Amino acid sequence: MEKTENALNWFEIAAADISRAKKFYDTVFDADMALIDMNGMKMVVFPTDDSTGKVSGALVESEMHVPGAVGSLIYLNGNPDLAGPLGKVEAAGGQVVLGKTFISDEVGYMAFFVDTEGNKVGLHSHK
């Protein structure tokens, strides 16, 4: 495998109810993401700046996307301090399953939550 700018290129978080999932992630990350229809899939794309090499992803509702708490795990950016978005998870209808946890001085902190769709998702921040 050739070296690439990012090991991750794109991610999709499955949603059974895209409107409910959008409301949850909008609340947790203080966002107002747009709902779009792409090739028969309902999608809500996470915002990023337009710089080359930036990784993004989306919430997706389709027959091919099934929410779940096991399997691959992605970590969303919780910078500057994941305590902010993590503190909104339960009020938005999710569940914190691992609170803010120190990894190391070089890596920072991590946490896990389960969203309204039943997906286990990680958060990472340097503080």
ZAMARGU-4260 file (C-alpha; in steps of 0.2 Angstrom, whole numbers, plus 5000, padded with zeros to 4 digits):
<rodrens>
0) 5000/5000/5000 | 5007/5017/4995 | 5008/5030/5009 | 4993/5042/5008 | 4990/5059/5016
5) 4976/5051/5027 | 4973/5033/5031 | 4954/5037/5032 | 4946/5045/5016 | 4928/5045/5020
10) 4916/5038/5034 | 4898/5034/5035 | 4888/5032/5051 | 4872/5022/5048 | 4855/5030/5053
15) 4838/5021/5054 | 4830/5039/5056 | 4840/5052/5047 | 4831/5066/5054 | 4833/5060/5072
20) 4852/5057/5069 | 4854/5074/5061 | 4846/5082/5077 | 4857/5072/5088 | 4873/5077/5079
25) 4868/5095/5076 | 4865/5096/5095 | 4881/5088/5101 | 4892/5097/5089 | 4883/5114/5088
30) 4880/5112/5069 | 4866/5114/5057 | 4871/5101/5044 | 4861/5100/5028 | 4851/5085/5023
35) 4853/5079/5005 | 4848/5065/4994 | 4862/5056/4984 | 4859/5041/4973 | 4844/5036/4983
40) 4852/5038/5000 | 4848/5051/5013 | 4864/5059/5019 | 4869/5073/5031 | 4887/5078/5028
45) 4899/5083/5042 | 4906/5100/5039 | 4924/5103/5036 | 4934/5117/5028 | 4939/5114/5009
50) 4957/5111/5012 | 4965/5097/5002 | 4967/5081/5012 | 4954/5084/5025 | 4943/5069/5029
55) 4925/5070/5031 | 4910/5059/5032 | 4891/5058/5033 | 4876/5051/5042 | 4867/5040/5030
60) 4850/5031/5029 | 4848/5018/5016 | 4844/4999/5014 | 4863/4996/5014 | 4867/5005/5030
65) 4862/4997/5047 | 4866/5005/5063 | 4876/4995/5076 | 4887/4996/5092 | 4900/4983/5087
70) 4912/4982/5073 | 4923/4997/5066 | 4924/5012/5077 | 4927/5029/5071 | 4933/5044/5082
75) 4925/5061/5079 | 4935/5077/5082 | 4931/5084/5099 | 4944/5097/5099 | 4948/5108/5108
80) 4941/5098/5123 | 4930/5083/5120 | 4921/5087/5137 | 4911/5100/5127 | 4902/5089/5114
85) 4902/5074/5126 | 4893/5084/5139 | 4878/5086/5126 | 4876/5068/5122 | 4864/5062/5135
90) 4853/5078/5133 | 4852/5075/5115 | 4846/5057/5117 | 4862/5047/5117 | 4872/5038/5131
95) 4890/5040/5137 | 4898/5023/5138 | 4916/5029/5142 | 4919/5046/5150 | 4934/5057/5145
100) 4949/5046/5147 | 4967/5051/5147 | 4978/5042/5134 | 4995/5050/5135 | 5002/5068/5134
105) 5006/5065/5116 | 4989/5058/5110 | 4977/5067/5122 | 4960/5060/5127 | 4946/5049/5121
110) 4928/5045/5125 | 4914/5033/5118 | 4896/5037/5116 | 4881/5028/5109 | 4870/5039/5097
115) 4852/5039/5095 | 4853/5026/5081 | 4863/5013/5092 | 4880/5017/5085 | 4895/5017/5096
120) 4906/5032/5091 | 4922/5038/5099 | 4928/5056/5102 | 4946/5062/5103 | 4954/5078/5108
125) 4971/5085/5113 | 4965/5093/5129
</rodrens>
